[in-house]
Amino acid sequence: MTVHLVGGGPGDPDLLTIKAARLLAEADVVVHDALVDPAVLALVSPAAELIDVGKRPGRPVPQELITELLVQLGRRHRCVVRLKGGDPYVFGRGGEEALGLQAAGVEVEVVPGITSAVAAPALAGVPVTHRGLAASVTVVTGHRRVGDEEATDWEALARVGGTVVVLMGVAERAAIAARLMAGGRPPDTPVAVVERAGTPAQRVLRGRLDELAFLEISPPATIVIGPVAALDLAGAAAATAYSASPTG
Ligand SMILES: C[S@@+](CC[C@H](N)C(=O)[O-])C[C@H]1O[C@@H](n2cnc3c(N)ncnc32)[C@H](O)[C@@H]1O
């Protein structure tokens, strides 16, 4: 009789929380989206029903239908897991689902997950904050366009400084880079792009802000912009070399 909004982390099942793994094994029904890795779904009990509501091009599932489905399942089953990539409340529309379930009188619990906004950079050897390089990090969607109600003021963001982590930014990367540079970010600002972080297909590309438009990237990818993107702490050898440097 509870719907658990569960964060599935960046893809590697070892990066699930213990609570998420337990709920996946106990659930009567698991409703998941497209970005959830098959290795995570493998933890679901064979007796459970798996429902894929992933939003893919050409086969969109309206958000209201997903929320309504969760309400119906929540009324019928003891344990429903709504499994999302990363954290349910970081660009995951988990908040809308929680509100819909609350309004329908269905008990809802959130189980936070490791968001790709932090995990993807970390797995690529990039710390999102680092003493002397970045004292703040802004996580932003690249999806909003000029004229949207919640359109991002990229020029203002450029002036804030620190690290900018862009989710859903692949399609708009040329415009994002141009506007950050127009706002004052130097063209040689380091950039790191992490595709499919935490999965066997993880790929890391590095470059400068004025090269971002030309990097060949396929989603899902997380874009990290700022001096920290020049760091590569992914390997033990790299970490040792860096900590030995005077700026470490
Ligand atoms: C709709 S948002 C959901 C974010 C998710 N709730 C989270 O906390 O990670 C999807 C975006 O997250 C990023 N993303 C999700 N999984 C990723 C992964 N495995 N590697 C890199 N980026 C990922 C991409 O920017 C993708 O477009």
The ligand as a Gaussian input file, in Angstrom:
#p B3LYP/6-31G(d) Opt

LIG

0 1
 C       15.876000      13.274000     -16.940000
 S       17.468000      13.504000     -16.293000
 C       17.368000      12.480000     -14.886000
 C       18.486000      12.674000     -13.920000
 C       18.454000      11.676000     -12.753000
 N       17.264000      11.828000     -11.973000
 C       19.685000      11.802000     -11.871000
 O       19.577000      12.227000     -10.713000
 O       20.776000      11.437000     -12.348000
 C       18.426000      12.567000     -17.428000
 C       19.823000      13.117000     -17.610000
 O       20.680000      12.695000     -16.556000
 C       21.984000      12.479000     -17.059000
 N       22.312000      11.059000     -16.906000
 C       21.491000      10.087000     -16.488000
 N       22.143000       8.906000     -16.428000
 C       23.417000       9.150000     -16.815000
 C       24.586000       8.348000     -16.955000
 N       24.564000       7.056000     -16.680000
 N       25.727000       8.939000     -17.370000
 C       25.767000      10.259000     -17.634000
 N       24.710000      11.061000     -17.510000
 C       23.535000      10.528000     -17.111000
 C       21.964000      12.867000     -18.532000
 O       22.318000      14.227000     -18.615000
 C       20.502000      12.653000     -18.872000
 O       20.112000      13.414000     -19.991000

